[in-house]
Amino acid sequence: MDDIYIKKVCAGDTDSFRYFVRKYKDMAFSVAVSVVKDEFLAEEVVQEAFINAFKKIKSFNQKSKFNTWLYRIVINEAFKRLNKTKKEVVSFVEEYNQEVVDESVLISLQEEEQTYYINEALKKLSPNESLILRLFYLQDESIKDVCEVTGWSESKVKVTLFRARKNMLLILNHLFKIEP
């Protein structure tokens, strides 16, 4: 279906681009917020990314899926905006050999509570780790697709994913100890 709308937009039917905005806005926002850690800034990133995608759609070579191409634009714009704001992101790093939270605790929580704790933990992760977890687990992208979206090597994706899982569990452990 994406191919049809790409052809329409390239042929001059600019209103057809709304299809992509409707279909991918939530995903784009999720990816952007994982990098910039601020909802208002993420909205700006998404808006700019869609503008860039619209301007560059004729250069889309269709060697990859449209959503992969769009993810890449969103990620690049998010990191560019992060660098512009020079907002310091605190990375939560502890020793990896420390005891981690029992995953059964997370499973026993209600879905609303799970979402709250997961989002709080994602906010505390570095942008790269948060991004990789969102793409791999929440967007169900394969390692290969994550490599294509981020431009990272397979080994970097795997290492970052490993570290992100460890740090996520450490952060959740910390949150469970603090919260009543």
Legacy VTK file of the C-alpha trace (Angstrom):
# vtk DataFile Version 3.0
C-alpha trace
ASCII
DATASET POLYDATA
POINTS 180 float
0.000 0.000 0.000
2.908 2.351 0.750
4.129 1.966 -2.836
0.856 3.278 -4.234
0.991 6.403 -2.096
4.664 6.975 -2.842
3.822 7.010 -6.544
0.895 9.387 -5.941
3.022 11.841 -3.961
5.846 11.679 -6.507
3.289 12.357 -9.267
2.288 15.599 -7.525
-0.645 14.508 -5.343
0.655 16.134 -2.174
-2.525 15.320 -0.214
-1.629 11.619 -0.461
1.236 12.200 1.957
-1.390 12.347 4.732
-1.580 8.575 4.456
2.005 8.309 5.734
1.418 10.820 8.525
-1.655 8.929 9.755
0.000 5.534 9.460
3.397 6.341 10.996
2.884 9.308 13.357
2.615 7.194 16.521
5.651 5.105 15.650
7.642 8.201 14.744
6.698 9.849 18.042
7.677 6.758 20.021
11.083 6.609 18.346
11.648 10.363 18.757
10.703 10.429 22.443
13.045 7.516 23.123
15.943 9.657 21.908
15.089 13.184 23.073
13.292 12.155 26.309
10.851 15.072 26.054
7.361 14.843 24.564
7.221 18.433 23.298
10.627 18.164 21.694
9.641 14.792 20.216
6.599 16.401 18.579
8.878 18.965 16.931
11.236 16.216 15.802
8.385 14.240 14.249
7.026 17.284 12.467
10.450 18.110 11.044
11.023 14.476 10.073
7.762 14.327 8.123
8.631 17.588 6.373
12.034 16.156 5.438
10.455 12.883 4.271
7.988 14.797 2.112
10.755 16.853 0.547
12.937 13.787 -0.094
10.305 11.210 -1.072
11.371 11.306 -4.717
14.841 10.153 -3.633
13.391 7.122 -1.789
14.898 4.211 -3.749
12.566 1.501 -2.392
15.470 -0.845 -1.628
14.185 -0.834 1.937
10.696 -0.544 3.376
9.229 2.947 3.640
8.926 2.727 7.425
12.628 1.846 7.698
13.507 4.901 5.613
11.213 7.086 7.732
12.615 5.675 11.016
16.065 6.682 9.818
14.911 10.254 9.130
13.224 10.475 12.561
16.307 9.113 14.340
18.661 11.471 12.520
16.425 14.447 13.275
16.100 13.404 16.934
19.855 13.152 17.446
20.368 16.421 15.578
17.825 18.132 17.853
19.387 16.530 20.923
22.770 17.936 19.949
21.257 21.377 19.282
19.612 21.605 22.675
22.765 20.265 24.329
20.508 18.745 26.906
22.531 16.546 29.194
21.165 13.058 29.354
22.120 11.211 32.491
23.013 7.638 31.784
22.135 5.157 34.493
25.039 2.762 34.733
25.773 0.374 37.552
27.882 -2.713 37.772
26.480 -5.430 35.538
27.134 -8.152 38.049
24.768 -6.667 40.623
21.574 -8.463 41.438
18.774 -7.559 39.048
15.040 -7.436 39.577
13.071 -10.636 39.309
11.130 -10.315 36.038
8.105 -11.985 37.629
7.526 -8.763 39.600
6.999 -6.846 36.371
4.694 -9.537 35.016
2.519 -9.406 38.131
1.826 -5.693 37.738
-1.283 -4.462 36.022
-0.793 -3.400 32.408
-1.124 0.287 33.316
1.549 -0.025 35.999
3.798 -1.943 33.602
3.502 0.835 31.038
4.306 3.452 33.688
7.418 1.651 34.953
8.659 0.796 31.466
8.291 4.413 30.336
10.018 5.704 33.469
12.886 3.293 32.928
13.171 4.207 29.236
13.473 7.877 30.223
16.474 7.049 32.392
18.312 5.061 29.718
20.722 6.659 27.279
19.141 7.663 23.948
20.848 4.778 22.117
19.678 2.183 24.625
16.144 3.534 24.774
15.970 3.649 20.988
17.229 0.103 20.541
14.734 -1.309 23.066
11.834 0.542 21.420
12.761 -0.612 17.950
13.485 -4.225 18.884
10.759 -4.911 21.449
8.038 -2.312 21.000
8.209 -1.974 17.193
9.119 -5.677 16.706
11.968 -4.883 14.331
14.558 -7.570 13.618
18.265 -7.049 14.330
18.789 -6.624 10.577
16.048 -3.956 10.378
17.441 -2.150 13.419
20.856 -2.071 11.722
19.282 -0.628 8.608
17.298 1.986 10.535
20.148 3.146 12.758
23.039 2.653 10.376
24.866 0.707 13.067
26.751 -2.537 12.597
25.131 -5.770 13.735
27.656 -6.136 16.555
26.936 -2.604 17.829
23.193 -3.296 17.787
23.631 -6.568 19.691
25.987 -5.041 22.280
23.749 -2.006 22.780
20.702 -4.266 23.100
22.494 -6.412 25.686
23.535 -3.360 27.721
20.099 -1.799 27.370
18.415 -4.922 28.772
20.812 -5.007 31.725
20.395 -1.297 32.451
16.622 -1.531 32.050
16.463 -4.271 34.677
18.750 -2.315 37.002
16.602 0.784 36.654
13.418 -1.207 37.253
14.996 -2.735 40.342
15.840 0.762 41.578
12.308 2.032 40.837
10.686 -0.883 42.669
12.798 -0.251 45.769
11.934 3.465 45.858
8.249 3.211 44.984
5.851 2.012 47.717
LINES 1 181
180 0 1 2 3 4 5 6 7 8 9 10 11 12 13 14 15 16 17 18 19 20 21 22 23 24 25 26 27 28 29 30 31 32 33 34 35 36 37 38 39 40 41 42 43 44 45 46 47 48 49 50 51 52 53 54 55 56 57 58 59 60 61 62 63 64 65 66 67 68 69 70 71 72 73 74 75 76 77 78 79 80 81 82 83 84 85 86 87 88 89 90 91 92 93 94 95 96 97 98 99 100 101 102 103 104 105 106 107 108 109 110 111 112 113 114 115 116 117 118 119 120 121 122 123 124 125 126 127 128 129 130 131 132 133 134 135 136 137 138 139 140 141 142 143 144 145 146 147 148 149 150 151 152 153 154 155 156 157 158 159 160 161 162 163 164 165 166 167 168 169 170 171 172 173 174 175 176 177 178 179
